[in-house]
Amino acid sequence: MSHVAPYHTNSTEDPHTHTNVHHDHDECQDGKRIKSEHRIAGTGGKPRCKVCMNLESSM
Ligand SMILES: [Zn+2]
């Protein structure tokens, strides 16, 4: 598990719970679902993914 630069998705096909957040862990299951062509660097001004928060707090 490691911290990575923030990234988010520009996909409109995934559920909003996955598209309206940004991720910063490479082990995040929601983050892993983002296809490479939809993966955008940065937070996109979106709040942090709850899964990523839990990953960090469990470290
Ligand atoms: Zn995440």
N, CA, C, O and the ligand as a Tripos MOL2 file, in Angstrom:
@<TRIPOS>MOLECULE
protein
  237   235    60     0     0
PROTEIN
NO_CHARGES

@<TRIPOS>ATOM
      1 N           0.8520   -1.1970    0.0000 N.3       1 MET1
      2 CA          0.0000    0.0000    0.0000 C.3       1 MET1
      3 C           0.8780    1.2330    0.0000 C.2       1 MET1
      4 O           1.7980    1.3470    0.8110 O.2       1 MET1
      5 N           0.6080    2.1290   -0.8780 N.am      2 SER2
      6 CA          1.4120    3.3500   -0.8750 C.3       2 SER2
      7 C           0.5980    4.5480   -1.3110 C.2       2 SER2
      8 O          -0.3870    4.4510   -2.0430 O.2       2 SER2
      9 N           1.0570    5.6660   -0.8270 N.am      3 HIS3
     10 CA          0.4630    6.9450   -1.1500 C.3       3 HIS3
     11 C           0.9190    7.3410   -2.5430 C.2       3 HIS3
     12 O           2.1000    7.2190   -2.8670 O.2       3 HIS3
     13 N           0.0100    7.8070   -3.3580 N.am      4 VAL4
     14 CA          0.3740    8.2360   -4.7080 C.3       4 VAL4
     15 C          -0.1630    9.6400   -4.9480 C.2       4 VAL4
     16 O          -0.9530   10.1530   -4.1560 O.2       4 VAL4
     17 N           0.2650   10.2540   -6.0320 N.am      5 ALA5
     18 CA         -0.2450   11.5720   -6.3770 C.3       5 ALA5
     19 C          -1.7570   11.4780   -6.6030 C.2       5 ALA5
     20 O          -2.2430   10.4790   -7.1340 O.2       5 ALA5
     21 N          -2.4950   12.5050   -6.2050 N.am      6 PRO6
     22 CA         -3.9550   12.4600   -6.3630 C.3       6 PRO6
     23 C          -4.3600   12.2210   -7.8120 C.2       6 PRO6
     24 O          -3.7260   12.7190   -8.7430 O.2       6 PRO6
     25 N          -5.4200   11.4560   -7.9800 N.am      7 TYR7
     26 CA         -5.9640   11.2190   -9.3160 C.3       7 TYR7
     27 C          -7.4620   11.0410   -9.2050 C.2       7 TYR7
     28 O          -7.9880   10.7280   -8.1370 O.2       7 TYR7
     29 N          -8.1500   11.2440  -10.3310 N.am      8 HIS8
     30 CA         -9.5990   11.0670  -10.3560 C.3       8 HIS8
     31 C          -9.9860   10.5920  -11.7500 C.2       8 HIS8
     32 O          -9.1310   10.4010  -12.6150 O.2       8 HIS8
     33 N         -11.2760   10.4060  -11.9530 N.am      9 THR9
     34 CA        -11.7390    9.9250  -13.2460 C.3       9 THR9
     35 C         -12.6090   10.9620  -13.9220 C.2       9 THR9
     36 O         -13.3320   11.7060  -13.2590 O.2       9 THR9
     37 N         -12.5400   11.0110  -15.2230 N.am     10 ASN10
     38 CA        -13.4560   11.8740  -15.9780 C.3      10 ASN10
     39 C         -14.5670   11.0400  -16.6200 C.2      10 ASN10
     40 O         -15.3170   11.5270  -17.4660 O.2      10 ASN10
     41 N         -14.6570    9.7800  -16.2040 N.am     11 SER11
     42 CA        -15.6950    8.9100  -16.7530 C.3      11 SER11
     43 C         -17.0730    9.3320  -16.2730 C.2      11 SER11
     44 O         -17.2400    9.7110  -15.1130 O.2      11 SER11
     45 N         -18.0440    9.2690  -17.1440 N.am     12 THR12
     46 CA        -19.4250    9.5400  -16.7390 C.3      12 THR12
     47 C         -20.2240    8.2460  -16.6750 C.2      12 THR12
     48 O         -21.4370    8.2690  -16.4680 O.2      12 THR12
     49 N         -19.5420    7.1190  -16.8540 N.am     13 GLU13
     50 CA        -20.2150    5.8250  -16.8860 C.3      13 GLU13
     51 C         -20.3150    5.1730  -15.5130 C.2      13 GLU13
     52 O         -21.1920    4.3410  -15.2780 O.2      13 GLU13
     53 N         -19.4150    5.5520  -14.6030 N.am     14 ASP14
     54 CA        -19.3920    4.9240  -13.2910 C.3      14 ASP14
     55 C         -20.3740    5.6050  -12.3460 C.2      14 ASP14
     56 O         -20.7800    6.7430  -12.5820 O.2      14 ASP14
     57 N         -20.7570    4.9080  -11.2740 N.am     15 PRO15
     58 CA        -21.6500    5.5260  -10.2730 C.3      15 PRO15
     59 C         -21.0300    6.7900   -9.6890 C.2      15 PRO15
     60 O         -19.8070    6.8980   -9.5900 O.2      15 PRO15
     61 N         -21.8690    7.7410   -9.3050 N.am     16 HIS16
     62 CA        -21.3670    9.0160   -8.7970 C.3      16 HIS16
     63 C         -20.4810    8.8600   -7.5760 C.2      16 HIS16
     64 O         -19.5840    9.6700   -7.3430 O.2      16 HIS16
     65 N         -20.7360    7.8080   -6.7910 N.am     17 THR17
     66 CA        -19.8860    7.6110   -5.6150 C.3      17 THR17
     67 C         -18.4410    7.3700   -6.0160 C.2      17 THR17
     68 O         -17.5320    7.5350   -5.2020 O.2      17 THR17
     69 N         -18.2230    6.9830   -7.2620 N.am     18 HIS18
     70 CA        -16.8630    6.7410   -7.7370 C.3      18 HIS18
     71 C         -16.3270    7.8980   -8.5650 C.2      18 HIS18
     72 O         -15.1130    8.0710   -8.6710 O.2      18 HIS18
     73 N         -17.2100    8.6880   -9.1500 N.am     19 THR19
     74 CA        -16.7380    9.7390  -10.0490 C.3      19 THR19
     75 C         -16.6320   11.0950   -9.3690 C.2      19 THR19
     76 O         -15.9830   11.9920   -9.9070 O.2      19 THR19
     77 N         -17.2550   11.2760   -8.1900 N.am     20 ASN20
     78 CA        -17.2270   12.6070   -7.5850 C.3      20 ASN20
     79 C         -16.1990   12.7270   -6.4740 C.2      20 ASN20
     80 O         -16.3090   13.6010   -5.6130 O.2      20 ASN20
     81 N         -15.2060   11.8610   -6.4880 N.am     21 VAL21
     82 CA        -14.1340   11.9150   -5.4850 C.3      21 VAL21
     83 C         -12.7800   11.7780   -6.1790 C.2      21 VAL21
     84 O         -12.6960   11.3880   -7.3430 O.2      21 VAL21
     85 N         -11.7140   12.1100   -5.4250 N.am     22 HIS22
     86 CA        -10.3720   11.8210   -5.9440 C.3      22 HIS22
     87 C          -9.7140   10.7780   -5.0350 C.2      22 HIS22
     88 O         -10.1130   10.5930   -3.8850 O.2      22 HIS22
     89 N          -8.7180   10.1160   -5.5660 N.am     23 HIS23
     90 CA         -8.0320    9.0380   -4.8500 C.3      23 HIS23
     91 C          -6.5660    9.3860   -4.6810 C.2      23 HIS23
     92 O          -5.9890   10.1210   -5.4840 O.2      23 HIS23
     93 N          -5.9620    8.8380   -3.6070 N.am     24 ASP24
     94 CA         -4.5140    9.0440   -3.4420 C.3      24 ASP24
     95 C          -3.8260    7.8090   -2.8530 C.2      24 ASP24
     96 O          -2.7600    7.9050   -2.2440 O.2      24 ASP24
     97 N          -4.4560    6.6530   -3.0500 N.am     25 HIS25
     98 CA         -3.8110    5.3920   -2.6630 C.3      25 HIS25
     99 C          -3.8650    4.4170   -3.8360 C.2      25 HIS25
    100 O          -4.8830    4.3020   -4.5190 O.2      25 HIS25
    101 N          -2.7610    3.7240   -4.0540 N.am     26 ASP26
    102 CA         -2.7560    2.8110   -5.2050 C.3      26 ASP26
    103 C          -3.4680    1.5010   -4.9030 C.2      26 ASP26
    104 O          -3.7040    0.7060   -5.8130 O.2      26 ASP26
    105 N          -3.8180    1.2570   -3.6260 N.am     27 GLU27
    106 CA         -4.5330    0.0280   -3.2860 C.3      27 GLU27
    107 C          -6.0440    0.2290   -3.2310 C.2      27 GLU27
    108 O          -6.7790   -0.7100   -2.9270 O.2      27 GLU27
    109 N          -6.5160    1.4390   -3.5210 N.am     28 CYS28
    110 CA         -7.9470    1.7230   -3.4530 C.3      28 CYS28
    111 C          -8.7040    0.9330   -4.5280 C.2      28 CYS28
    112 O          -8.4040    1.0360   -5.7170 O.2      28 CYS28
    113 N          -9.6880    0.1490   -4.0880 N.am     29 GLN29
    114 CA        -10.4400   -0.6640   -5.0460 C.3      29 GLN29
    115 C         -11.2400    0.2100   -6.0150 C.2      29 GLN29
    116 O         -11.3530   -0.1090   -7.1990 O.2      29 GLN29
    117 N         -11.7880    1.3050   -5.5080 N.am     30 ASP30
    118 CA        -12.5250    2.2080   -6.3990 C.3      30 ASP30
    119 C         -11.5660    2.8650   -7.3910 C.2      30 ASP30
    120 O         -11.8760    3.0020   -8.5740 O.2      30 ASP30
    121 N         -10.4090    3.2660   -6.8930 N.am     31 GLY31
    122 CA         -9.4130    3.8820   -7.7690 C.3      31 GLY31
    123 C          -8.9340    2.9280   -8.8430 C.2      31 GLY31
    124 O          -8.6870    3.3220   -9.9830 O.2      31 GLY31
    125 N          -8.8080    1.6670   -8.4620 N.am     32 LYS32
    126 CA         -8.3360    0.6550   -9.4270 C.3      32 LYS32
    127 C          -9.3370    0.4390  -10.5550 C.2      32 LYS32
    128 O          -8.9760   -0.0120  -11.6420 O.2      32 LYS32
    129 N         -10.6010    0.7680  -10.2830 N.am     33 ARG33
    130 CA        -11.6250    0.5620  -11.2980 C.3      33 ARG33
    131 C         -11.5370    1.6050  -12.4110 C.2      33 ARG33
    132 O         -12.1090    1.4280  -13.4860 O.2      33 ARG33
    133 N         -10.8200    2.6840  -12.1410 N.am     34 ILE34
    134 CA        -10.6990    3.7310  -13.1590 C.3      34 ILE34
    135 C          -9.8380    3.2240  -14.3110 C.2      34 ILE34
    136 O          -8.7050    2.7900  -14.1080 O.2      34 ILE34
    137 N         -10.3730    3.2820  -15.4890 N.am     35 LYS35
    138 CA         -9.6120    2.8610  -16.6650 C.3      35 LYS35
    139 C          -8.5360    3.8970  -16.9700 C.2      35 LYS35
    140 O          -8.7010    5.0860  -16.6930 O.2      35 LYS35
    141 N          -7.4400    3.4270  -17.5410 N.am     36 SER36
    142 CA         -6.3010    4.3100  -17.7690 C.3      36 SER36
    143 C          -6.6780    5.5100  -18.6360 C.2      36 SER36
    144 O          -6.1450    6.6040  -18.4510 O.2      36 SER36
    145 N          -7.5940    5.3060  -19.5810 N.am     37 GLU37
    146 CA         -7.9550    6.4230  -20.4570 C.3      37 GLU37
    147 C          -8.8110    7.4680  -19.7530 C.2      37 GLU37
    148 O          -8.9810    8.5780  -20.2580 O.2      37 GLU37
    149 N          -9.3570    7.1100  -18.5730 N.am     38 HIS38
    150 CA        -10.1820    8.0550  -17.8170 C.3      38 HIS38
    151 C          -9.4390    8.6230  -16.6110 C.2      38 HIS38
    152 O          -9.9580    9.4890  -15.9060 O.2      38 HIS38
    153 N          -8.2420    8.1400  -16.3820 N.am     39 ARG39
    154 CA         -7.5050    8.5460  -15.1840 C.3      39 ARG39
    155 C          -6.8170    9.8930  -15.4150 C.2      39 ARG39
    156 O          -6.0070   10.0480  -16.3280 O.2      39 ARG39
    157 N          -7.1660   10.8710  -14.5540 N.am     40 ILE40
    158 CA         -6.6560   12.2270  -14.6790 C.3      40 ILE40
    159 C          -5.8650   12.5770  -13.4240 C.2      40 ILE40
    160 O          -6.3140   12.3100  -12.3090 O.2      40 ILE40
    161 N          -4.6900   13.1720  -13.6020 N.am     41 ALA41
    162 CA         -3.8930   13.5780  -12.4520 C.3      41 ALA41
    163 C          -4.5360   14.7670  -11.7570 C.2      41 ALA41
    164 O          -5.1240   15.6350  -12.4010 O.2      41 ALA41
    165 N          -4.4160   14.7950  -10.4250 N.am     42 GLY42
    166 CA         -4.9390   15.9010   -9.6470 C.3      42 GLY42
    167 C          -6.2430   15.5480   -8.9620 C.2      42 GLY42
    168 O          -6.8190   14.4870   -9.2040 O.2      42 GLY42
    169 N          -6.7040   16.4460   -8.1040 N.am     43 THR43
    170 CA         -7.9130   16.1750   -7.3290 C.3      43 THR43
    171 C          -9.1770   16.5170   -8.0930 C.2      43 THR43
    172 O         -10.2540   16.0250   -7.7550 O.2      43 THR43
    173 N          -9.0650   17.3530   -9.1170 N.am     44 GLY44
    174 CA        -10.2510   17.7890   -9.8420 C.3      44 GLY44
    175 C         -11.1840   18.6240   -8.9830 C.2      44 GLY44
    176 O         -12.3450   18.8310   -9.3370 O.2      44 GLY44
    177 N         -10.6660   19.1130   -7.8290 N.am     45 GLY45
    178 CA        -11.5020   19.8900   -6.9190 C.3      45 GLY45
    179 C         -12.5360   19.0380   -6.2090 C.2      45 GLY45
    180 O         -13.5070   19.5500   -5.6510 O.2      45 GLY45
    181 N         -12.3140   17.7140   -6.2370 N.am     46 LYS46
    182 CA        -13.2620   16.7850   -5.6320 C.3      46 LYS46
    183 C         -12.7950   16.3650   -4.2480 C.2      46 LYS46
    184 O         -11.5960   16.3630   -3.9710 O.2      46 LYS46
    185 N         -13.7410   16.0050   -3.3690 N.am     47 PRO47
    186 CA        -13.3450   15.5350   -2.0360 C.3      47 PRO47
    187 C         -12.6190   14.2010   -2.1190 C.2      47 PRO47
    188 O         -12.6670   13.5100   -3.1370 O.2      47 PRO47
    189 N         -11.9410   13.8500   -1.0210 N.am     48 ARG48
    190 CA        -11.1510   12.6330   -1.0020 C.3      48 ARG48
    191 C         -12.0380   11.4010   -0.8200 C.2      48 ARG48
    192 O         -13.0160   11.4080   -0.0740 O.2      48 ARG48
    193 N         -11.6540   10.3560   -1.5290 N.am     49 CYS49
    194 CA        -12.3760    9.0900   -1.4850 C.3      49 CYS49
    195 C         -12.3640    8.4870   -0.0760 C.2      49 CYS49
    196 O         -11.3260    8.4650    0.5860 O.2      49 CYS49
    197 N         -13.5250    7.9990    0.3770 N.am     50 LYS50
    198 CA        -13.6090    7.4120    1.7240 C.3      50 LYS50
    199 C         -12.7540    6.1640    1.8530 C.2      50 LYS50
    200 O         -12.1940    5.8980    2.9170 O.2      50 LYS50
    201 N         -12.6490    5.4010    0.7820 N.am     51 VAL51
    202 CA        -11.8240    4.1950    0.8170 C.3      51 VAL51
    203 C         -10.3580    4.5650    1.0400 C.2      51 VAL51
    204 O          -9.6530    3.9220    1.8180 O.2      51 VAL51
    205 N          -9.9140    5.6120    0.3450 N.am     52 CYS52
    206 CA         -8.5330    6.0740    0.5240 C.3      52 CYS52
    207 C          -8.3100    6.5530    1.9570 C.2      52 CYS52
    208 O          -7.2560    6.2910    2.5370 O.2      52 CYS52
    209 N          -9.2900    7.2500    2.5330 N.am     53 MET53
    210 CA         -9.1670    7.6950    3.9210 C.3      53 MET53
    211 C          -9.0090    6.5020    4.8490 C.2      53 MET53
    212 O          -8.1810    6.5210    5.7590 O.2      53 MET53
    213 N          -9.8020    5.4650    4.6190 N.am     54 ASN54
    214 CA         -9.7340    4.2770    5.4740 C.3      54 ASN54
    215 C          -8.4070    3.5640    5.3130 C.2      54 ASN54
    216 O          -7.8560    3.0550    6.2890 O.2      54 ASN54
    217 N          -7.8860    3.5200    4.0930 N.am     55 LEU55
    218 CA         -6.5950    2.8910    3.8650 C.3      55 LEU55
    219 C          -5.5160    3.6130    4.6450 C.2      55 LEU55
    220 O          -4.6340    2.9840    5.2290 O.2      55 LEU55
    221 N          -5.5860    4.9410    4.6540 N.am     56 GLU56
    222 CA         -4.5580    5.7090    5.3540 C.3      56 GLU56
    223 C          -4.6630    5.5170    6.8580 C.2      56 GLU56
    224 O          -3.6480    5.3870    7.5420 O.2      56 GLU56
    225 N          -5.8970    5.5000    7.3790 N.am     57 SER57
    226 CA         -6.0710    5.3900    8.8210 C.3      57 SER57
    227 C          -5.7210    3.9960    9.3270 C.2      57 SER57
    228 O          -5.4750    3.8040   10.5180 O.2      57 SER57
    229 N          -5.6990    3.0150    8.4090 N.am     58 SER58
    230 CA         -5.3680    1.6560    8.8240 C.3      58 SER58
    231 C          -3.8800    1.3760    8.7380 C.2      58 SER58
    232 O          -3.4330    0.2900    9.1060 O.2      58 SER58
    233 N          -3.1040    2.3420    8.2550 N.am     59 MET59
    234 CA         -1.6650    2.1420    8.1220 C.3      59 MET59
    235 C          -1.0020    2.1860    9.4930 C.2      59 MET59
    236 O           0.2150    2.0370    9.5960 O.2      59 MET59
    237 ZN         -9.9990    5.9010   -3.3470 Zn       60 ZN60
@<TRIPOS>BOND
     1     1     2 1
     2     2     3 1
     3     3     4 2
     4     3     5 am
     5     5     6 1
     6     6     7 1
     7     7     8 2
     8     7     9 am
     9     9    10 1
    10    10    11 1
    11    11    12 2
    12    11    13 am
    13    13    14 1
    14    14    15 1
    15    15    16 2
    16    15    17 am
    17    17    18 1
    18    18    19 1
    19    19    20 2
    20    19    21 am
    21    21    22 1
    22    22    23 1
    23    23    24 2
    24    23    25 am
    25    25    26 1
    26    26    27 1
    27    27    28 2
    28    27    29 am
    29    29    30 1
    30    30    31 1
    31    31    32 2
    32    31    33 am
    33    33    34 1
    34    34    35 1
    35    35    36 2
    36    35    37 am
    37    37    38 1
    38    38    39 1
    39    39    40 2
    40    39    41 am
    41    41    42 1
    42    42    43 1
    43    43    44 2
    44    43    45 am
    45    45    46 1
    46    46    47 1
    47    47    48 2
    48    47    49 am
    49    49    50 1
    50    50    51 1
    51    51    52 2
    52    51    53 am
    53    53    54 1
    54    54    55 1
    55    55    56 2
    56    55    57 am
    57    57    58 1
    58    58    59 1
    59    59    60 2
    60    59    61 am
    61    61    62 1
    62    62    63 1
    63    63    64 2
    64    63    65 am
    65    65    66 1
    66    66    67 1
    67    67    68 2
    68    67    69 am
    69    69    70 1
    70    70    71 1
    71    71    72 2
    72    71    73 am
    73    73    74 1
    74    74    75 1
    75    75    76 2
    76    75    77 am
    77    77    78 1
    78    78    79 1
    79    79    80 2
    80    79    81 am
    81    81    82 1
    82    82    83 1
    83    83    84 2
    84    83    85 am
    85    85    86 1
    86    86    87 1
    87    87    88 2
    88    87    89 am
    89    89    90 1
    90    90    91 1
    91    91    92 2
    92    91    93 am
    93    93    94 1
    94    94    95 1
    95    95    96 2
    96    95    97 am
    97    97    98 1
    98    98    99 1
    99    99   100 2
   100    99   101 am
   101   101   102 1
   102   102   103 1
   103   103   104 2
   104   103   105 am
   105   105   106 1
   106   106   107 1
   107   107   108 2
   108   107   109 am
   109   109   110 1
   110   110   111 1
   111   111   112 2
   112   111   113 am
   113   113   114 1
   114   114   115 1
   115   115   116 2
   116   115   117 am
   117   117   118 1
   118   118   119 1
   119   119   120 2
   120   119   121 am
   121   121   122 1
   122   122   123 1
   123   123   124 2
   124   123   125 am
   125   125   126 1
   126   126   127 1
   127   127   128 2
   128   127   129 am
   129   129   130 1
   130   130   131 1
   131   131   132 2
   132   131   133 am
   133   133   134 1
   134   134   135 1
   135   135   136 2
   136   135   137 am
   137   137   138 1
   138   138   139 1
   139   139   140 2
   140   139   141 am
   141   141   142 1
   142   142   143 1
   143   143   144 2
   144   143   145 am
   145   145   146 1
   146   146   147 1
   147   147   148 2
   148   147   149 am
   149   149   150 1
   150   150   151 1
   151   151   152 2
   152   151   153 am
   153   153   154 1
   154   154   155 1
   155   155   156 2
   156   155   157 am
   157   157   158 1
   158   158   159 1
   159   159   160 2
   160   159   161 am
   161   161   162 1
   162   162   163 1
   163   163   164 2
   164   163   165 am
   165   165   166 1
   166   166   167 1
   167   167   168 2
   168   167   169 am
   169   169   170 1
   170   170   171 1
   171   171   172 2
   172   171   173 am
   173   173   174 1
   174   174   175 1
   175   175   176 2
   176   175   177 am
   177   177   178 1
   178   178   179 1
   179   179   180 2
   180   179   181 am
   181   181   182 1
   182   182   183 1
   183   183   184 2
   184   183   185 am
   185   185   186 1
   186   186   187 1
   187   187   188 2
   188   187   189 am
   189   189   190 1
   190   190   191 1
   191   191   192 2
   192   191   193 am
   193   193   194 1
   194   194   195 1
   195   195   196 2
   196   195   197 am
   197   197   198 1
   198   198   199 1
   199   199   200 2
   200   199   201 am
   201   201   202 1
   202   202   203 1
   203   203   204 2
   204   203   205 am
   205   205   206 1
   206   206   207 1
   207   207   208 2
   208   207   209 am
   209   209   210 1
   210   210   211 1
   211   211   212 2
   212   211   213 am
   213   213   214 1
   214   214   215 1
   215   215   216 2
   216   215   217 am
   217   217   218 1
   218   218   219 1
   219   219   220 2
   220   219   221 am
   221   221   222 1
   222   222   223 1
   223   223   224 2
   224   223   225 am
   225   225   226 1
   226   226   227 1
   227   227   228 2
   228   227   229 am
   229   229   230 1
   230   230   231 1
   231   231   232 2
   232   231   233 am
   233   233   234 1
   234   234   235 1
   235   235   236 2
@<TRIPOS>SUBSTRUCTURE
     1 MET1         2 RESIDUE 1 A MET
     2 SER2         6 RESIDUE 1 A SER
     3 HIS3        10 RESIDUE 1 A HIS
     4 VAL4        14 RESIDUE 1 A VAL
     5 ALA5        18 RESIDUE 1 A ALA
     6 PRO6        22 RESIDUE 1 A PRO
     7 TYR7        26 RESIDUE 1 A TYR
     8 HIS8        30 RESIDUE 1 A HIS
     9 THR9        34 RESIDUE 1 A THR
    10 ASN10       38 RESIDUE 1 A ASN
    11 SER11       42 RESIDUE 1 A SER
    12 THR12       46 RESIDUE 1 A THR
    13 GLU13       50 RESIDUE 1 A GLU
    14 ASP14       54 RESIDUE 1 A ASP
    15 PRO15       58 RESIDUE 1 A PRO
    16 HIS16       62 RESIDUE 1 A HIS
    17 THR17       66 RESIDUE 1 A THR
    18 HIS18       70 RESIDUE 1 A HIS
    19 THR19       74 RESIDUE 1 A THR
    20 ASN20       78 RESIDUE 1 A ASN
    21 VAL21       82 RESIDUE 1 A VAL
    22 HIS22       86 RESIDUE 1 A HIS
    23 HIS23       90 RESIDUE 1 A HIS
    24 ASP24       94 RESIDUE 1 A ASP
    25 HIS25       98 RESIDUE 1 A HIS
    26 ASP26      102 RESIDUE 1 A ASP
    27 GLU27      106 RESIDUE 1 A GLU
    28 CYS28      110 RESIDUE 1 A CYS
    29 GLN29      114 RESIDUE 1 A GLN
    30 ASP30      118 RESIDUE 1 A ASP
    31 GLY31      122 RESIDUE 1 A GLY
    32 LYS32      126 RESIDUE 1 A LYS
    33 ARG33      130 RESIDUE 1 A ARG
    34 ILE34      134 RESIDUE 1 A ILE
    35 LYS35      138 RESIDUE 1 A LYS
    36 SER36      142 RESIDUE 1 A SER
    37 GLU37      146 RESIDUE 1 A GLU
    38 HIS38      150 RESIDUE 1 A HIS
    39 ARG39      154 RESIDUE 1 A ARG
    40 ILE40      158 RESIDUE 1 A ILE
    41 ALA41      162 RESIDUE 1 A ALA
    42 GLY42      166 RESIDUE 1 A GLY
    43 THR43      170 RESIDUE 1 A THR
    44 GLY44      174 RESIDUE 1 A GLY
    45 GLY45      178 RESIDUE 1 A GLY
    46 LYS46      182 RESIDUE 1 A LYS
    47 PRO47      186 RESIDUE 1 A PRO
    48 ARG48      190 RESIDUE 1 A ARG
    49 CYS49      194 RESIDUE 1 A CYS
    50 LYS50      198 RESIDUE 1 A LYS
    51 VAL51      202 RESIDUE 1 A VAL
    52 CYS52      206 RESIDUE 1 A CYS
    53 MET53      210 RESIDUE 1 A MET
    54 ASN54      214 RESIDUE 1 A ASN
    55 LEU55      218 RESIDUE 1 A LEU
    56 GLU56      222 RESIDUE 1 A GLU
    57 SER57      226 RESIDUE 1 A SER
    58 SER58      230 RESIDUE 1 A SER
    59 MET59      234 RESIDUE 1 A MET
    60 ZN60       237 GROUP 0 **** ****
